[in-house]
Protein backbone atom coordinates (compact mmCIF):
# COMPACT_ATOMS: atom_id res chain seq x y z
CA UNK A 1 0.00 0.00 0.00
CA UNK A 2 2.85 2.37 0.66
CA UNK A 3 3.89 1.90 -2.93
CA UNK A 4 0.58 3.21 -4.26
CA UNK A 5 0.87 6.36 -2.12
CA UNK A 6 4.42 7.08 -3.22
CA UNK A 7 3.54 6.54 -6.88
CA UNK A 8 0.08 8.01 -7.38
CA UNK A 9 -1.58 7.22 -10.69
CA UNK A 10 -4.68 8.66 -12.22
CA UNK A 11 -7.00 7.72 -15.07
CA UNK A 12 -7.79 9.95 -18.02
CA UNK A 13 -10.50 9.21 -20.56
CA UNK A 14 -9.77 10.25 -24.13
CA UNK A 15 -12.51 12.65 -25.28
CA UNK A 16 -12.13 11.53 -28.89
CA UNK A 17 -12.16 7.73 -28.76
CA UNK A 18 -13.13 6.97 -25.17
CA UNK A 19 -9.99 4.98 -24.30
CA UNK A 20 -8.76 5.09 -20.70
CA UNK A 21 -5.13 5.96 -19.99
CA UNK A 22 -3.55 5.30 -16.59
CA UNK A 23 -0.79 7.85 -15.99
CA UNK A 24 1.92 7.82 -13.33
CA UNK A 25 2.04 11.27 -11.74
CA UNK A 26 5.70 11.28 -10.76
CA UNK A 27 7.16 10.13 -14.09
CA UNK A 28 4.32 11.49 -16.22
CA UNK A 29 4.32 8.28 -18.25
CA UNK A 30 1.45 6.15 -19.45
CA UNK A 31 1.37 3.03 -17.29
CA UNK A 32 -1.64 1.28 -18.82
CA UNK A 33 -4.04 1.70 -21.71
CA UNK A 34 -7.58 0.36 -21.89
CA UNK A 35 -9.06 0.67 -25.40
CA UNK A 36 -12.52 2.04 -25.82
CA UNK A 37 -15.31 -0.50 -26.20
CA UNK A 38 -16.23 -1.14 -29.82
CA UNK A 39 -19.39 0.49 -30.97
CA UNK A 40 -21.82 -1.69 -32.88
CA UNK A 41 -22.44 -0.61 -36.41
CA UNK A 42 -25.79 -2.37 -36.56
CA UNK A 43 -28.18 -3.33 -33.80
CA UNK A 44 -29.38 -6.57 -35.38
CA UNK A 45 -28.89 -8.79 -38.41
CA UNK A 46 -31.99 -7.46 -40.18
CA UNK A 47 -30.59 -3.95 -40.15
CA UNK A 48 -27.20 -5.23 -41.39
CA UNK A 49 -28.75 -7.19 -44.27
CA UNK A 50 -30.89 -4.17 -45.22
CA UNK A 51 -27.76 -2.01 -45.33
CA UNK A 52 -25.98 -4.58 -47.50
CA UNK A 53 -28.92 -4.77 -49.92
CA UNK A 54 -29.02 -0.97 -50.18
CA UNK A 55 -25.29 -0.88 -50.85
CA UNK A 56 -25.68 -3.49 -53.60
CA UNK A 57 -28.53 -1.50 -55.14
CA UNK A 58 -26.38 1.66 -55.13
CA UNK A 59 -23.53 -0.23 -56.80
CA UNK A 60 -25.88 -1.62 -59.43
CA UNK A 61 -27.33 1.84 -60.14
CA UNK A 62 -23.84 3.33 -60.53
CA UNK A 63 -22.88 0.48 -62.86
CA UNK A 64 -26.00 0.98 -65.00
CA UNK A 65 -25.27 4.71 -65.18
CA UNK A 66 -21.68 4.01 -66.30
CA UNK A 67 -22.91 1.58 -68.96
CA UNK A 68 -25.39 4.18 -70.28
CA UNK A 69 -22.65 6.81 -70.44
CA UNK A 70 -20.40 4.40 -72.30
CA UNK A 71 -23.17 3.62 -74.83
CA UNK A 72 -23.71 7.34 -75.51
CA UNK A 73 -20.01 8.15 -75.57
CA UNK A 74 -19.66 7.79 -79.35
CA UNK A 75 -22.64 10.06 -80.02
CA UNK A 76 -21.25 12.73 -77.70
CA UNK A 77 -17.83 12.58 -79.37
CA UNK A 78 -19.43 12.81 -82.84
CA UNK A 79 -21.44 15.88 -81.79
CA UNK A 80 -18.36 17.54 -80.33
CA UNK A 81 -16.36 16.79 -83.47
CA UNK A 82 -19.10 18.16 -85.72
CA UNK A 83 -19.27 21.32 -83.61
CA UNK A 84 -15.48 21.74 -83.80
CA UNK A 85 -15.53 21.28 -87.60
CA UNK A 86 -18.34 23.84 -87.91
CA UNK A 87 -16.44 26.33 -85.76
CA UNK A 88 -13.25 25.76 -87.77
CA UNK A 89 -15.12 26.44 -91.06
CA UNK A 90 -16.62 29.65 -89.70
CA UNK A 91 -13.31 31.18 -88.62
CA UNK A 92 -11.17 32.41 -91.51
CA UNK A 93 -7.75 30.88 -92.04
CA UNK A 94 -5.12 33.60 -91.64
CA UNK A 95 -2.38 31.67 -93.34
CA UNK A 96 0.73 30.68 -91.52
CA UNK A 97 0.52 30.59 -87.75
CA UNK A 98 2.40 33.39 -86.06
CA UNK A 99 5.44 32.19 -84.15
CA UNK A 100 7.34 34.17 -81.55
CA UNK A 101 10.67 34.10 -83.35
CA UNK A 102 9.00 35.47 -86.50
CA UNK A 103 8.40 38.72 -84.65
CA UNK A 104 12.12 39.57 -84.48
N, C-alpha and C positions, 0 to 999 in steps of 0.2 A: 504494500500500500504506500509505503514511503516513496517508492519509485514513481507512482502516478502523480504524487504531489510535486516532486522535483521536476518532472517532465510533463507539464500540463499539455494536453492536446484538445483541440476543438474541431467540431465538424462544420463544414461549409457546404451548402447546397448550391450547385451551379444553376443560375437563373435561366440559362439557355436550354440545357439538356436535362437537368434534374438529377445529375450524378452527385454523389456525396463524397467529399474529400475530407480526410482526417489529416489535420496539420499539426505538427509539433511546434509549440510556441517558441521554445528556446532556439531551435535550429532553423525554424521557418521552412521546414521541408515537408513534403507530402509523405505521410506515413502509410496511408491506405486509401484505396479508391474503390467505391462501390458504384458500378454503372447504374444508370437510370433504368427503371423497369421498361420493357418494350411495350410500346403502345400497339394495340390491335388495329390493323387496317380495316378489318371488317368484323362486324359483331357476330355474324353467323354465315353458314355456307350458302344459304340462299342469296344473301347480299353479295357474296363473293362471286357466285356464278352469274348473277345479273350483271355485275361489273365486267366480267370477262366477255359475256355476250355483247354488251354495249361496245366494248373495245374492238371486238371482232367486226361488228357492224360498221364502226368508224373506219377501220382498216379497209373493209370491202368498199365503202363509199369512196374513199380516197383512191383506191385502185381503179374503180369504175371511172372516176373523174380523170385520172391520168390516161386511161385507155381512150376516152373520148377526145382528150386534147391531142393525143397521138394520131387519132384518125383524122382530125381536122387540121393537122399540122401542114400537110401538103397544100391544102386550099389557102391557108393563111400565107404561106410562103409565096404561092402564085399571085395572090392579091398584092402582096408587098412588092414583088418583082414588077408586076404590071404598073403599079403606081410609080415606082422608080423609073421605069422606061418612059412613062408619060411625062414625068417631071424633067427627065433628061432631054426629051424632044422639045419641050416648051422653052427651055433655056438655050439661048444662042451659044454656039461654039465660038470662042474667041481666038481660036488658033492654038498656037503653042502655049503650054502652061508657063506662067511666069516663075522663074527660079531666082533665088536670092543673088546668086553670083552673076546673073544677067544684068543686075542693076548697077554694077560697077562701071 
